C-alpha cells in the first residue's frame, strides 16, 4: 500500500484500522486506530513517501519499547520493511499539562510532584541512551487511570531531526522549563505551547517566586538551576537524574483526571477478537466488599419462563398451593395451642425473644487525625505534613512515604506506615485502602499503643496482604479494638529511582 493511499478506514498489516487523523508533523501523521486483533485503541504513526527520517523513527521506537518504566508510552509494533512504514504505540487518553494550565498554574507541590515523575522517567530513558529533546506541556499526560505518562521519548527527536551536543543537559533544561510552566502558567522563553512568555525584569525572565505566591525558595532555585542553568547552591542541574534526586522527597499529588466528553471508547470486540499465541485477555477481578454491598440482587425468572413446558408449570403451581395451605394450617394450630395454655411457660421452657443480642452492622468510623508513623526512624517524621490527605475524602490527594533505596526500606528499618487516630477506642471490622501503583506488602495494625511491636507488626497483625496495589479491602477475620489504626508497609514498590508507599485514601468501618 502506497502511503499516498492511506486514509481513514485503511488497514495496516491486516490488523490496524486507521479511524481518524489526530495530527501531522512534517510528513508524519498520527492516527487514532483500532488493533482489530486485540480489540483495543492504539496510536499509529504513518509517514509520507518523501519523509526523510522514517528509518530513524522506527529504530527509535523499537529502542523505546525496551525502556522498563510504565510511565513511558508503550510501543507495540514498528515496521519499515513494507511499502507503508508505521509505528504502533499505546493510545494515551487523559489530561495533558497543557490542558491543566488552561485553568491556571498548579499548586506548587502538585507541580513539583508531576515534574519529579517526568524527571525519574527520563533518567531511566537516559540510561538506555534515549533522550526526548522536545519536552512541552503536551508531552506530560495524566491518563484516565491516574498514571503519569511521558510521550515522545526517543521518537520526537528522530521525527523532528532534533539533536544536541549534550542531550542530557538539554532534557534537564526542558524539565526545568516544564516546572516553570507548571508553577506559573507561563513559558520561560518566548510564548509557546499556548502559554504566554514570562515577563521580563532587567531583560531576564521573572523567577517563579516573582509570579506566583506560595512557591518555596527551594523550588524556585531548582527552576533557576535547570531552566536557566544558573549556578546557584551547588551549580546548574545538567541531567534528569540530578533533578530527580533533588525532587525525590516531594509529595506525589497526582490528580485523577476527569474523562473528557470525547474520551475514546473501547472498540467493539465483535470487530475482531482473535488472539495470537502468548496474548491473553484481561482476567475478571473479584468485586470489593463495597462493590458487593452496592450490587443489585439478581432478578429471578418466573416459573414457566425460559422454555419450561406449560404442563410442568401447572404442576408446580398446584404443588406450591398445597404447600402454602399446609403451612397455614400448621401456623393456625400453633397459635391455637399457645392461646390454650394462656401464654404460660411450662417447667424448663426458655424464651429467647428478649435475650438475643441485637446485631449491628459495621458503620463508617470517622478519623480525627493522621500522621506518618515512623517509630523506627531517627526523627519519627514520615511526611506528617501531608498525612491528612489520606483521610480527607479526596482521592486526588495522597500521603506517601519518603523515598528509599530499595523495597525493604534500604535496610534501615523493618517497616513504616500511616497512623490514623480515631479519637477514642473503637471496634474495627474493615479497612479499605486506595494505594498507589506497584506492589505494597501491607499490614493493618490496631491498638492503643504507639509501639508497632505492641500493635502486632510482623507477628500478629489484624490483617496482612502482600503485593497489593490500587483499591484493596481488608476484612479482619476477628474485629480488633483500639484507638489507632496503622497502615504498615514492610515492602515498598519502585517509584522511578526510589521506593515509596502511597496511600490516596483510607476508609474504616466498625463499631464505636
Order of alpha helices (4+ residues) and beta strands (2+ residues): beta-beta-beta-beta-alpha-beta-beta-beta-alpha-alpha-beta-beta-alpha-alpha-beta-beta-beta-beta-alpha-alpha-alpha-alpha-alpha-beta-beta-beta-beta-beta-beta-beta-beta-beta-beta
